[in-house]
Amino acid sequence: MGMRRKVIVTVEGPKGNYWRFTISWWLREIKEIIEREYNIELIIEEVDGKDEFPTVYVDGEPVMTGVPGEEGYLIEVLKVFLNRYLGSG
């Protein structure tokens, strides 16, 4: 079995910001599910930014800005991007 591809998900927003924390927390909650489904190693990081609402990047590509109403929406946005990005759909 080969090495799994590393995919970096970055959450950019003001340090200590509630929404940045929330998005990062949701990503940590779904990390194992996404890793298994796509056979990747998901690295979640946070970086400081100035915008009130966070922006989520996958390997430097912007995927979403703002806060979804629920964790499920974040999963769907991430999966649609990963399907295209990784050639899985």
N, CA, C and O atoms as CSV, one atom per row, in Angstrom:
chain,resi,resn,atom,element,x,y,z
A,1,MET,N,N,0.845,-1.174,0.000
A,1,MET,CA,C,0.000,0.000,0.000
A,1,MET,C,C,0.893,1.240,0.000
A,1,MET,O,O,1.782,1.360,0.843
A,2,GLY,N,N,0.663,2.168,-0.942
A,2,GLY,CA,C,1.486,3.363,-1.079
A,2,GLY,C,C,1.174,4.396,-0.009
A,2,GLY,O,O,0.224,4.270,0.764
A,3,MET,N,N,2.001,5.407,0.003
A,3,MET,CA,C,1.791,6.496,0.957
A,3,MET,C,C,0.564,7.297,0.552
A,3,MET,O,O,0.300,7.511,-0.631
A,4,ARG,N,N,-0.169,7.729,1.551
A,4,ARG,CA,C,-1.348,8.541,1.280
A,4,ARG,C,C,-0.924,9.970,0.959
A,4,ARG,O,O,0.036,10.495,1.523
A,5,ARG,N,N,-1.647,10.569,0.060
A,5,ARG,CA,C,-1.386,11.956,-0.303
A,5,ARG,C,C,-1.770,12.873,0.855
A,5,ARG,O,O,-2.808,12.683,1.489
A,6,LYS,N,N,-0.936,13.853,1.120
A,6,LYS,CA,C,-1.231,14.836,2.157
A,6,LYS,C,C,-1.987,15.998,1.536
A,6,LYS,O,O,-1.581,16.544,0.510
A,7,VAL,N,N,-3.080,16.363,2.164
A,7,VAL,CA,C,-3.890,17.490,1.722
A,7,VAL,C,C,-4.007,18.447,2.904
A,7,VAL,O,O,-4.424,18.059,3.996
A,8,ILE,N,N,-3.634,19.701,2.669
A,8,ILE,CA,C,-3.661,20.695,3.737
A,8,ILE,C,C,-4.918,21.551,3.620
A,8,ILE,O,O,-5.176,22.171,2.589
A,9,VAL,N,N,-5.687,21.569,4.697
A,9,VAL,CA,C,-6.865,22.430,4.783
A,9,VAL,C,C,-6.518,23.547,5.754
A,9,VAL,O,O,-6.172,23.303,6.911
A,10,THR,N,N,-6.617,24.773,5.263
A,10,THR,CA,C,-6.260,25.944,6.057
A,10,THR,C,C,-7.506,26.766,6.335
A,10,THR,O,O,-8.308,27.033,5.440
A,11,VAL,N,N,-7.653,27.161,7.588
A,11,VAL,CA,C,-8.743,28.054,7.980
A,11,VAL,C,C,-8.099,29.396,8.321
A,11,VAL,O,O,-7.313,29.503,9.262
A,12,GLU,N,N,-8.447,30.412,7.540
A,12,GLU,CA,C,-7.873,31.739,7.743
A,12,GLU,C,C,-8.924,32.664,8.348
A,12,GLU,O,O,-10.032,32.794,7.827
A,13,GLY,N,N,-8.559,33.298,9.446
A,13,GLY,CA,C,-9.452,34.242,10.108
A,13,GLY,C,C,-8.738,34.880,11.280
A,13,GLY,O,O,-7.621,34.487,11.617
A,14,PRO,N,N,-9.369,35.858,11.902
A,14,PRO,CA,C,-8.716,36.536,13.027
A,14,PRO,C,C,-8.423,35.567,14.174
A,14,PRO,O,O,-9.239,34.704,14.500
A,15,LYS,N,N,-7.249,35.727,14.774
A,15,LYS,CA,C,-6.871,34.895,15.914
A,15,LYS,C,C,-7.894,35.092,17.037
A,15,LYS,O,O,-8.278,36.219,17.350
A,16,GLY,N,N,-8.326,33.983,17.633
A,16,GLY,CA,C,-9.302,34.037,18.711
A,16,GLY,C,C,-10.739,34.222,18.247
A,16,GLY,O,O,-11.650,34.317,19.069
A,17,ASN,N,N,-10.948,34.272,16.935
A,17,ASN,CA,C,-12.283,34.474,16.379
A,17,ASN,C,C,-13.151,33.228,16.568
A,17,ASN,O,O,-12.712,32.112,16.291
A,18,TYR,N,N,-14.369,33.423,17.035
A,18,TYR,CA,C,-15.295,32.318,17.286
A,18,TYR,C,C,-15.531,31.491,16.020
A,18,TYR,O,O,-15.514,30.262,16.075
A,19,TRP,N,N,-15.750,32.156,14.881
A,19,TRP,CA,C,-16.075,31.436,13.653
A,19,TRP,C,C,-14.882,30.642,13.137
A,19,TRP,O,O,-15.055,29.528,12.641
A,20,ARG,N,N,-13.683,31.190,13.245
A,20,ARG,CA,C,-12.477,30.439,12.857
A,20,ARG,C,C,-12.370,29.184,13.710
A,20,ARG,O,O,-12.098,28.099,13.196
A,21,PHE,N,N,-12.583,29.333,15.012
A,21,PHE,CA,C,-12.539,28.187,15.918
A,21,PHE,C,C,-13.595,27.142,15.534
A,21,PHE,O,O,-13.312,25.944,15.502
A,22,THR,N,N,-14.806,27.610,15.244
A,22,THR,CA,C,-15.913,26.692,14.916
A,22,THR,C,C,-15.612,25.880,13.662
A,22,THR,O,O,-15.775,24.660,13.661
A,23,ILE,N,N,-15.173,26.545,12.597
A,23,ILE,CA,C,-14.856,25.836,11.351
A,23,ILE,C,C,-13.721,24.839,11.578
A,23,ILE,O,O,-13.783,23.707,11.097
A,24,SER,N,N,-12.697,25.249,12.302
A,24,SER,CA,C,-11.572,24.346,12.590
A,24,SER,C,C,-12.033,23.140,13.397
A,24,SER,O,O,-11.599,22.018,13.140
A,25,TRP,N,N,-12.899,23.362,14.361
A,25,TRP,CA,C,-13.432,22.271,15.188
A,25,TRP,C,C,-14.223,21.294,14.336
A,25,TRP,O,O,-14.048,20.080,14.448
A,26,TRP,N,N,-15.093,21.823,13.482
A,26,TRP,CA,C,-15.880,20.954,12.598
A,26,TRP,C,C,-14.952,20.135,11.705
A,26,TRP,O,O,-15.190,18.945,11.503
A,27,LEU,N,N,-13.914,20.742,11.176
A,27,LEU,CA,C,-12.975,20.002,10.330
A,27,LEU,C,C,-12.298,18.878,11.105
A,27,LEU,O,O,-12.118,17.780,10.580
A,28,ARG,N,N,-11.925,19.146,12.342
A,28,ARG,CA,C,-11.307,18.085,13.158
A,28,ARG,C,C,-12.291,16.948,13.424
A,28,ARG,O,O,-11.896,15.784,13.488
A,29,GLU,N,N,-13.573,17.286,13.579
A,29,GLU,CA,C,-14.580,16.250,13.824
A,29,GLU,C,C,-14.772,15.330,12.624
A,29,GLU,O,O,-15.060,14.146,12.800
A,30,ILE,N,N,-14.617,15.850,11.409
A,30,ILE,CA,C,-14.854,15.042,10.206
A,30,ILE,C,C,-13.561,14.525,9.571
A,30,ILE,O,O,-13.601,13.832,8.554
A,31,LYS,N,N,-12.445,14.853,10.153
A,31,LYS,CA,C,-11.122,14.533,9.589
A,31,LYS,C,C,-10.985,13.051,9.235
A,31,LYS,O,O,-10.634,12.719,8.102
A,32,GLU,N,N,-11.252,12.174,10.171
A,32,GLU,CA,C,-11.066,10.734,9.934
A,32,GLU,C,C,-11.986,10.212,8.839
A,32,GLU,O,O,-11.585,9.357,8.050
A,33,ILE,N,N,-13.198,10.710,8.785
A,33,ILE,CA,C,-14.158,10.272,7.759
A,33,ILE,C,C,-13.642,10.642,6.372
A,33,ILE,O,O,-13.635,9.815,5.460
A,34,ILE,N,N,-13.211,11.896,6.225
A,34,ILE,CA,C,-12.690,12.365,4.933
A,34,ILE,C,C,-11.412,11.609,4.559
A,34,ILE,O,O,-11.227,11.234,3.402
A,35,GLU,N,N,-10.542,11.390,5.531
A,35,GLU,CA,C,-9.297,10.659,5.250
A,35,GLU,C,C,-9.590,9.252,4.732
A,35,GLU,O,O,-8.972,8.806,3.766
A,36,ARG,N,N,-10.521,8.558,5.365
A,36,ARG,CA,C,-10.862,7.195,4.928
A,36,ARG,C,C,-11.505,7.206,3.546
A,36,ARG,O,O,-11.158,6.397,2.685
A,37,GLU,N,N,-12.437,8.121,3.340
A,37,GLU,CA,C,-13.175,8.143,2.078
A,37,GLU,C,C,-12.276,8.452,0.882
A,37,GLU,O,O,-12.471,7.898,-0.200
A,38,TYR,N,N,-11.297,9.330,1.072
A,38,TYR,CA,C,-10.440,9.755,-0.036
A,38,TYR,C,C,-9.031,9.180,0.022
A,38,TYR,O,O,-8.200,9.477,-0.837
A,39,ASN,N,N,-8.762,8.362,1.029
A,39,ASN,CA,C,-7.438,7.765,1.216
A,39,ASN,C,C,-6.349,8.837,1.186
A,39,ASN,O,O,-5.364,8.732,0.455
A,40,ILE,N,N,-6.557,9.872,2.004
A,40,ILE,CA,C,-5.609,10.978,2.106
A,40,ILE,C,C,-5.264,11.205,3.568
A,40,ILE,O,O,-5.942,10.705,4.466
A,41,GLU,N,N,-4.201,11.964,3.793
A,41,GLU,CA,C,-3.897,12.448,5.130
A,41,GLU,C,C,-4.287,13.923,5.146
A,41,GLU,O,O,-3.716,14.731,4.415
A,42,LEU,N,N,-5.248,14.262,5.971
A,42,LEU,CA,C,-5.753,15.624,6.042
A,42,LEU,C,C,-5.025,16.376,7.152
A,42,LEU,O,O,-5.056,15.974,8.315
A,43,ILE,N,N,-4.383,17.453,6.783
A,43,ILE,CA,C,-3.680,18.293,7.743
A,43,ILE,C,C,-4.490,19.576,7.879
A,43,ILE,O,O,-4.719,20.280,6.896
A,44,ILE,N,N,-4.918,19.874,9.091
A,44,ILE,CA,C,-5.744,21.052,9.348
A,44,ILE,C,C,-4.897,22.088,10.057
A,44,ILE,O,O,-4.286,21.812,11.089
A,45,GLU,N,N,-4.869,23.287,9.488
A,45,GLU,CA,C,-4.098,24.348,10.114
A,45,GLU,C,C,-4.920,25.634,10.144
A,45,GLU,O,O,-5.860,25.810,9.369
A,46,GLU,N,N,-4.550,26.510,11.042
A,46,GLU,CA,C,-5.193,27.818,11.158
A,46,GLU,C,C,-4.145,28.890,10.921
A,46,GLU,O,O,-3.009,28.771,11.379
A,47,VAL,N,N,-4.530,29.933,10.206
A,47,VAL,CA,C,-3.639,31.074,9.991
A,47,VAL,C,C,-4.413,32.353,10.276
A,47,VAL,O,O,-5.630,32.420,10.104
A,48,ASP,N,N,-3.683,33.350,10.711
A,48,ASP,CA,C,-4.299,34.630,11.028
A,48,ASP,C,C,-4.690,35.376,9.757
A,48,ASP,O,O,-3.955,35.399,8.770
A,49,GLY,N,N,-5.869,35.981,9.815
A,49,GLY,CA,C,-6.369,36.793,8.714
A,49,GLY,C,C,-7.163,37.950,9.281
A,49,GLY,O,O,-7.439,37.993,10.480
A,50,LYS,N,N,-7.528,38.876,8.434
A,50,LYS,CA,C,-8.199,40.082,8.890
A,50,LYS,C,C,-9.721,40.050,8.720
A,50,LYS,O,O,-10.434,40.763,9.427
A,51,ASP,N,N,-10.221,39.238,7.798
A,51,ASP,CA,C,-11.659,39.216,7.525
A,51,ASP,C,C,-12.440,38.654,8.702
A,51,ASP,O,O,-11.973,37.757,9.404
A,52,GLU,N,N,-13.637,39.196,8.908
A,52,GLU,CA,C,-14.470,38.772,10.036
A,52,GLU,C,C,-14.842,37.291,9.941
A,52,GLU,O,O,-14.841,36.573,10.941
A,53,PHE,N,N,-15.160,36.849,8.724
A,53,PHE,CA,C,-15.548,35.457,8.535
A,53,PHE,C,C,-14.397,34.681,7.912
A,53,PHE,O,O,-13.686,35.203,7.055
A,54,PRO,N,N,-14.214,33.444,8.337
A,54,PRO,CA,C,-13.063,32.666,7.866
A,54,PRO,C,C,-13.183,32.251,6.400
A,54,PRO,O,O,-14.275,32.157,5.840
A,55,THR,N,N,-12.025,32.010,5.809
A,55,THR,CA,C,-11.942,31.410,4.485
A,55,THR,C,C,-11.243,30.069,4.644
A,55,THR,O,O,-10.243,29.958,5.352
A,56,VAL,N,N,-11.782,29.044,3.974
A,56,VAL,CA,C,-11.207,27.706,4.010
A,56,VAL,C,C,-10.501,27.469,2.677
A,56,VAL,O,O,-11.064,27.705,1.608
A,57,TYR,N,N,-9.264,27.001,2.763
A,57,TYR,CA,C,-8.454,26.693,1.587
A,57,TYR,C,C,-8.082,25.217,1.629
A,57,TYR,O,O,-7.879,24.648,2.702
A,58,VAL,N,N,-7.994,24.602,0.451
A,58,VAL,CA,C,-7.450,23.247,0.325
A,58,VAL,C,C,-6.223,23.356,-0.565
A,58,VAL,O,O,-6.317,23.727,-1.735
A,59,ASP,N,N,-5.075,23.028,0.003
A,59,ASP,CA,C,-3.796,23.165,-0.701
A,59,ASP,C,C,-3.672,24.531,-1.385
A,59,ASP,O,O,-3.224,24.632,-2.527
A,60,GLY,N,N,-4.078,25.575,-0.663
A,60,GLY,CA,C,-3.936,26.936,-1.153
A,60,GLY,C,C,-5.065,27.445,-2.029
A,60,GLY,O,O,-5.105,28.634,-2.347
A,61,GLU,N,N,-5.984,26.573,-2.429
A,61,GLU,CA,C,-7.115,26.972,-3.266
A,61,GLU,C,C,-8.308,27.332,-2.382
A,61,GLU,O,O,-8.703,26.524,-1.541
A,62,PRO,N,N,-8.897,28.530,-2.550
A,62,PRO,CA,C,-10.054,28.888,-1.729
A,62,PRO,C,C,-11.252,27.995,-2.048
A,62,PRO,O,O,-11.591,27.775,-3.211
A,63,VAL,N,N,-11.881,27.490,-0.995
A,63,VAL,CA,C,-13.010,26.577,-1.151
A,63,VAL,C,C,-14.303,27.227,-0.662
A,63,VAL,O,O,-15.371,27.009,-1.234
A,64,MET,N,N,-14.198,28.023,0.394
A,64,MET,CA,C,-15.399,28.598,0.988
A,64,MET,C,C,-15.014,29.788,1.863
A,64,MET,O,O,-14.004,29.758,2.566
A,65,THR,N,N,-15.829,30.828,1.807
A,65,THR,CA,C,-15.686,31.948,2.731
A,65,THR,C,C,-17.002,32.092,3.468
A,65,THR,O,O,-18.072,32.037,2.863
A,66,GLY,N,N,-16.919,32.275,4.773
A,66,GLY,CA,C,-18.124,32.411,5.583
A,66,GLY,C,C,-18.321,31.203,6.462
A,66,GLY,O,O,-17.454,30.336,6.572
A,67,VAL,N,N,-19.477,31.165,7.085
A,67,VAL,CA,C,-19.779,30.091,8.028
A,67,VAL,C,C,-21.068,29.402,7.593
A,67,VAL,O,O,-22.122,30.034,7.531
A,68,PRO,N,N,-20.984,28.098,7.289
A,68,PRO,CA,C,-22.206,27.385,6.924
A,68,PRO,C,C,-23.123,27.237,8.132
A,68,PRO,O,O,-22.674,27.314,9.276
A,69,GLY,N,N,-24.383,27.030,7.875
A,69,GLY,CA,C,-25.354,26.891,8.948
A,69,GLY,C,C,-25.139,25.660,9.806
A,69,GLY,O,O,-25.571,25.609,10.958
A,70,GLU,N,N,-24.473,24.677,9.244
A,70,GLU,CA,C,-24.221,23.439,9.999
A,70,GLU,C,C,-23.013,22.721,9.430
A,70,GLU,O,O,-22.555,23.002,8.323
A,71,GLU,N,N,-22.518,21.798,10.211
A,71,GLU,CA,C,-21.333,21.020,9.843
A,71,GLU,C,C,-21.539,20.244,8.540
A,71,GLU,O,O,-20.606,20.092,7.752
A,72,GLY,N,N,-22.753,19.757,8.316
A,72,GLY,CA,C,-23.045,18.969,7.122
A,72,GLY,C,C,-22.786,19.732,5.836
A,72,GLY,O,O,-22.327,19.156,4.850
A,73,TYR,N,N,-23.077,21.023,5.842
A,73,TYR,CA,C,-22.833,21.835,4.655
A,73,TYR,C,C,-21.333,21.947,4.388
A,73,TYR,O,O,-20.897,21.889,3.238
A,74,LEU,N,N,-20.555,22.105,5.441
A,74,LEU,CA,C,-19.097,22.153,5.298
A,74,LEU,C,C,-18.577,20.853,4.689
A,74,LEU,O,O,-17.702,20.882,3.824
A,75,ILE,N,N,-19.103,19.731,5.128
A,75,ILE,CA,C,-18.706,18.429,4.581
A,75,ILE,C,C,-19.000,18.380,3.084
A,75,ILE,O,O,-18.154,17.956,2.297
A,76,GLU,N,N,-20.198,18.814,2.689
A,76,GLU,CA,C,-20.575,18.768,1.276
A,76,GLU,C,C,-19.692,19.658,0.420
A,76,GLU,O,O,-19.259,19.245,-0.656
A,77,VAL,N,N,-19.419,20.871,0.879
A,77,VAL,CA,C,-18.554,21.784,0.136
A,77,VAL,C,C,-17.159,21.173,-0.024
A,77,VAL,O,O,-16.576,21.210,-1.108
A,78,LEU,N,N,-16.641,20.621,1.049
A,78,LEU,CA,C,-15.312,20.006,1.020
A,78,LEU,C,C,-15.278,18.805,0.076
A,78,LEU,O,O,-14.327,18.641,-0.688
A,79,LYS,N,N,-16.311,17.969,0.126
A,79,LYS,CA,C,-16.341,16.779,-0.719
A,79,LYS,C,C,-16.461,17.126,-2.201
A,79,LYS,O,O,-15.819,16.493,-3.039
A,80,VAL,N,N,-17.272,18.119,-2.527
A,80,VAL,CA,C,-17.389,18.531,-3.929
A,80,VAL,C,C,-16.031,18.998,-4.446
A,80,VAL,O,O,-15.624,18.644,-5.553
A,81,PHE,N,N,-15.341,19.789,-3.642
A,81,PHE,CA,C,-14.024,20.268,-4.048
A,81,PHE,C,C,-13.039,19.104,-4.179
A,81,PHE,O,O,-12.325,19.012,-5.178
A,82,LEU,N,N,-12.993,18.218,-3.185
A,82,LEU,CA,C,-12.055,17.101,-3.219
A,82,LEU,C,C,-12.313,16.156,-4.392
A,82,LEU,O,O,-11.368,15.644,-4.992
A,83,ASN,N,N,-13.570,15.923,-4.718
A,83,ASN,CA,C,-13.892,15.079,-5.869
A,83,ASN,C,C,-13.268,15.628,-7.149
A,83,ASN,O,O,-12.692,14.886,-7.944
A,84,ARG,N,N,-13.392,16.920,-7.328
A,84,ARG,CA,C,-12.830,17.571,-8.515
A,84,ARG,C,C,-11.299,17.618,-8.418
A,84,ARG,O,O,-10.600,17.287,-9.376
A,85,TYR,N,N,-10.799,18.022,-7.279
A,85,TYR,CA,C,-9.371,18.230,-7.062
A,85,TYR,C,C,-8.570,16.930,-7.166
A,85,TYR,O,O,-7.476,16.903,-7.730
A,86,LEU,N,N,-9.131,15.863,-6.613
A,86,LEU,CA,C,-8.432,14.578,-6.593
A,86,LEU,C,C,-8.837,13.670,-7.761
A,86,LEU,O,O,-8.314,12.566,-7.907
A,87,GLY,N,N,-9.771,14.146,-8.587
A,87,GLY,CA,C,-10.210,13.359,-9.731
A,87,GLY,C,C,-11.065,12.173,-9.341
A,87,GLY,O,O,-11.043,11.140,-10.009
A,88,SER,N,N,-11.840,12.320,-8.232
A,88,SER,CA,C,-12.645,11.212,-7.749
A,88,SER,C,C,-14.099,11.296,-8.192
A,88,SER,O,O,-14.914,10.470,-7.784
A,89,GLY,N,N,-14.430,12.260,-9.005
A,89,GLY,CA,C,-15.840,12.361,-9.372
A,89,GLY,C,C,-16.103,13.348,-10.444
A,89,GLY,O,O,-17.251,13.530,-10.847
